């Protein structure tokens, strides 16, 4: 599917906003489920898992 110039710009903005929202939501989820007795390194691993579950961050190709 080929998008017109205006539609491509809108698509890019939509994609950027969606990816940002997914990253923010993944961060909130990791924080909300981070037990108080876990280290910050554990939080980072939890966040990485959440980001992987949220989906790819770069377009294919």
Secondary structure, 3 states (H helix, E strand, C coil): CCCCHHHHHHHHHHHHHHHHHHHHHHHHHHHHCCCCCCCHHHHHHHHHHHHHHHCCCCCCC
